[in-house]
Amino acid sequence: MVRQLDKFLQKNATEKEIEAALDRVCNLLPATMREKCDQLVHQYEDALLQILLQTMDPHLVCTVSIV
């Protein structure tokens, strides 16, 4: 999922671009998982934005978002 997000974003992406990319990533999931993805993105949006604004290293994002 993070790799797909990385593909959607360009360097120096704005917060709005990151939010839109998060929505796009959730839409790639099977229908049975989309609602949960949307809920997680909404619940952790601020934290995800901060992490993604700092770095787009998929390993770092996955490690931090699990905590």
N, CA and C atoms as an extended XYZ file, in Angstrom:
201
Properties=species:S:1:pos:R:3:atomname:S:1:resname:S:1:resid:I:1 pbc="F F F"
N         0.815       -1.183        0.000 N   MET     1
C         0.000        0.000        0.000 CA  MET     1
C         0.867        1.258        0.000 C   MET     1
N         1.910        1.251        0.799 N   VAL     2
C         2.797        2.416        0.865 CA  VAL     2
C         3.522        2.596       -0.464 C   VAL     2
N         3.892        1.501       -1.093 N   ARG     3
C         4.561        1.605       -2.397 CA  ARG     3
C         3.627        2.233       -3.429 C   ARG     3
N         2.349        1.877       -3.403 N   GLN     4
C         1.377        2.486       -4.318 CA  GLN     4
C         1.247        3.968       -4.024 C   GLN     4
N         1.195        4.313       -2.766 N   LEU     5
C         1.106        5.712       -2.367 CA  LEU     5
C         2.307        6.478       -2.894 C   LEU     5
N         3.483        5.881       -2.763 N   ASP     6
C         4.711        6.491       -3.251 CA  ASP     6
C         4.629        6.743       -4.757 C   ASP     6
N         4.018        5.819       -5.487 N   LYS     7
C         3.875        5.975       -6.941 CA  LYS     7
C         2.939        7.127       -7.288 C   LYS     7
N         1.908        7.350       -6.466 N   PHE     8
C         0.935        8.401       -6.731 CA  PHE     8
C         1.475        9.798       -6.458 C   PHE     8
N         2.466        9.884       -5.592 N   LEU     9
C         2.949       11.193       -5.160 CA  LEU     9
C         4.226       11.601       -5.874 C   LEU     9
N         4.346       12.894       -6.075 N   GLN    10
C         5.572       13.453       -6.609 CA  GLN    10
C         6.369       14.011       -5.441 C   GLN    10
N         7.624       14.268       -5.679 N   LYS    11
C         8.442       14.879       -4.630 CA  LYS    11
C         7.815       16.216       -4.241 C   LYS    11
N         7.961       16.570       -2.975 N   ASN    12
C         7.431       17.819       -2.433 CA  ASN    12
C         5.912       17.905       -2.548 C   ASN    12
N         5.221       16.793       -2.350 N   ALA    13
C         3.763       16.775       -2.410 CA  ALA    13
C         3.179       17.617       -1.280 C   ALA    13
N         2.065       18.251       -1.575 N   THR    14
C         1.365       19.037       -0.557 CA  THR    14
C         0.491       18.117        0.291 C   THR    14
N        -0.013       18.667        1.389 N   GLU    15
C        -0.898       17.881        2.243 CA  GLU    15
C        -2.138       17.436        1.473 C   GLU    15
N        -2.708       18.302        0.665 N   LYS    16
C        -3.902       17.959       -0.120 CA  LYS    16
C        -3.602       16.830       -1.104 C   LYS    16
N        -2.430       16.858       -1.719 N   GLU    17
C        -2.046       15.795       -2.648 CA  GLU    17
C        -1.875       14.463       -1.912 C   GLU    17
N        -1.326       14.513       -0.708 N   ILE    18
C        -1.157       13.295        0.079 CA  ILE    18
C        -2.517       12.741        0.492 C   ILE    18
N        -3.428       13.621        0.931 N   GLU    19
C        -4.775       13.176        1.303 CA  GLU    19
C        -5.471       12.500        0.113 C   GLU    19
N        -5.372       13.103       -1.057 N   ALA    20
C        -5.994       12.531       -2.255 CA  ALA    20
C        -5.359       11.186       -2.599 C   ALA    20
N        -4.054       11.086       -2.435 N   ALA    21
C        -3.362        9.828       -2.730 CA  ALA    21
C        -3.779        8.736       -1.747 C   ALA    21
N        -3.972        9.079       -0.487 N   LEU    22
C        -4.441        8.100        0.497 CA  LEU    22
C        -5.811        7.560        0.101 C   LEU    22
N        -6.676        8.452       -0.373 N   ASP    23
C        -7.997        8.010       -0.843 CA  ASP    23
C        -7.864        7.078       -2.043 C   ASP    23
N        -6.983        7.415       -2.946 N   ARG    24
C        -6.768        6.572       -4.134 CA  ARG    24
C        -6.273        5.185       -3.758 C   ARG    24
N        -5.379        5.124       -2.783 N   VAL    25
C        -4.835        3.832       -2.350 CA  VAL    25
C        -5.952        2.970       -1.767 C   VAL    25
N        -6.801        3.548       -0.941 N   CYS    26
C        -7.913        2.780       -0.365 CA  CYS    26
C        -8.825        2.251       -1.469 C   CYS    26
N        -9.012        3.026       -2.514 N   ASN    27
C        -9.872        2.601       -3.616 CA  ASN    27
C        -9.283        1.447       -4.417 C   ASN    27
N        -7.998        1.193       -4.276 N   LEU    28
C        -7.366        0.066       -4.967 CA  LEU    28
C        -7.635       -1.264       -4.267 C   LEU    28
N        -8.021       -1.193       -3.022 N   LEU    29
C        -8.259       -2.409       -2.246 CA  LEU    29
C        -9.583       -3.065       -2.647 C   LEU    29
N        -9.714       -4.353       -2.351 N   PRO    30
C       -10.999       -5.023       -2.596 CA  PRO    30
C       -12.112       -4.313       -1.818 C   PRO    30
N       -13.306       -4.373       -2.333 N   ALA    31
C       -14.443       -3.675       -1.731 CA  ALA    31
C       -14.614       -4.012       -0.252 C   ALA    31
N       -14.316       -5.241        0.110 N   THR    32
C       -14.487       -5.666        1.499 CA  THR    32
C       -13.506       -4.975        2.450 C   THR    32
N       -12.435       -4.393        1.929 N   MET    33
C       -11.415       -3.758        2.765 CA  MET    33
C       -11.436       -2.229        2.682 C   MET    33
N       -12.133       -1.675        1.702 N   ARG    34
C       -12.106       -0.219        1.487 CA  ARG    34
C       -12.614        0.578        2.682 C   ARG    34
N       -13.737        0.140        3.245 N   GLU    35
C       -14.308        0.892        4.359 CA  GLU    35
C       -13.343        0.934        5.545 C   GLU    35
N       -12.720       -0.194        5.849 N   LYS    36
C       -11.748       -0.239        6.955 CA  LYS    36
C       -10.553        0.668        6.651 C   LYS    36
N       -10.083        0.638        5.429 N   CYS    37
C        -8.973        1.505        5.021 CA  CYS    37
C        -9.354        2.967        5.186 C   CYS    37
N       -10.546        3.327        4.704 N   ASP    38
C       -11.015        4.706        4.836 CA  ASP    38
C       -11.096        5.125        6.303 C   ASP    38
N       -11.574        4.210        7.159 N   GLN    39
C       -11.670        4.504        8.590 CA  GLN    39
C       -10.288        4.726        9.195 C   GLN    39
N        -9.339        3.863        8.834 N   LEU    40
C        -7.980        3.995        9.364 CA  LEU    40
C        -7.326        5.290        8.893 C   LEU    40
N        -7.501        5.605        7.623 N   VAL    41
C        -6.927        6.839        7.086 CA  VAL    41
C        -7.532        8.035        7.806 C   VAL    41
N        -8.854        8.028        7.979 N   HIS    42
C        -9.513        9.143        8.663 CA  HIS    42
C        -9.039        9.253       10.118 C   HIS    42
N        -8.957        8.122       10.801 N   GLN    43
C        -8.566        8.113       12.211 CA  GLN    43
C        -7.124        8.578       12.414 C   GLN    43
N        -6.228        8.158       11.536 N   TYR    44
C        -4.805        8.453       11.704 CA  TYR    44
C        -4.275        9.446       10.677 C   TYR    44
N        -5.162       10.190       10.054 N   GLU    45
C        -4.769       11.080        8.965 CA  GLU    45
C        -3.671       12.073        9.365 C   GLU    45
N        -3.830       12.714       10.507 N   ASP    46
C        -2.821       13.708       10.924 CA  ASP    46
C        -1.448       13.069       11.107 C   ASP    46
N        -1.411       11.920       11.770 N   ALA    47
C        -0.136       11.225       11.988 CA  ALA    47
C         0.449       10.749       10.657 C   ALA    47
N        -0.405       10.190        9.799 N   LEU    48
C         0.069        9.729        8.495 CA  LEU    48
C         0.627       10.884        7.672 C   LEU    48
N        -0.068       12.007        7.681 N   LEU    49
C         0.412       13.169        6.929 CA  LEU    49
C         1.781       13.612        7.413 C   LEU    49
N         1.953       13.673        8.725 N   GLN    50
C         3.249       14.103        9.260 CA  GLN    50
C         4.360       13.147        8.861 C   GLN    50
N         4.095       11.864        8.952 N   ILE    51
C         5.093       10.868        8.576 CA  ILE    51
C         5.421       10.991        7.092 C   ILE    51
N         4.393       11.080        6.277 N   LEU    52
C         4.597       11.128        4.831 CA  LEU    52
C         5.238       12.435        4.383 C   LEU    52
N         4.953       13.509        5.081 N   LEU    53
C         5.597       14.779        4.745 CA  LEU    53
C         7.087       14.751        5.071 C   LEU    53
N         7.457       13.982        6.081 N   GLN    54
C         8.858       13.905        6.476 CA  GLN    54
C         9.659       12.985        5.565 C   GLN    54
N         9.050       11.875        5.178 N   THR    55
C         9.772       10.910        4.351 CA  THR    55
C         8.783        9.991        3.670 C   THR    55
N         9.154        9.485        2.522 N   MET    56
C         8.309        8.522        1.825 CA  MET    56
C         8.978        7.160        1.781 C   MET    56
N         9.869        6.887        2.706 N   ASP    57
C        10.502        5.586        2.776 CA  ASP    57
C         9.464        4.568        3.259 C   ASP    57
N         9.025        3.612        2.420 N   PRO    58
C         7.973        2.675        2.812 CA  PRO    58
C         8.285        1.913        4.096 C   PRO    58
N         9.529        1.536        4.319 N   HIS    59
C         9.880        0.793        5.530 CA  HIS    59
C         9.610        1.636        6.780 C   HIS    59
N         9.999        2.890        6.749 N   LEU    60
C         9.792        3.767        7.893 CA  LEU    60
C         8.305        3.978        8.142 C   LEU    60
N         7.536        4.255        7.102 N   VAL    61
C         6.113        4.485        7.259 CA  VAL    61
C         5.433        3.271        7.869 C   VAL    61
N         5.742        2.098        7.366 N   CYS    62
C         5.119        0.865        7.880 CA  CYS    62
C         5.510        0.627        9.330 C   CYS    62
N         6.743        0.860        9.670 N   THR    63
C         7.213        0.628       11.024 CA  THR    63
C         6.531        1.575       12.002 C   THR    63
N         6.442        2.840       11.658 N   VAL    64
C         5.856        3.834       12.553 CA  VAL    64
C         4.348        3.670       12.637 C   VAL    64
N         3.675        3.354       11.539 N   SER    65
C         2.216        3.292       11.557 CA  SER    65
C         1.684        2.068       12.279 C   SER    65
N         2.522        1.068       12.517 N   ILE    66
C         2.091       -0.127       13.236 CA  ILE    66
C         1.994        0.159       14.731 C   ILE    66
N         2.814        1.060       15.226 N   VAL    67
C         2.874        1.354       16.663 CA  VAL    67
C         1.615        1.973       17.159 C   VAL    67
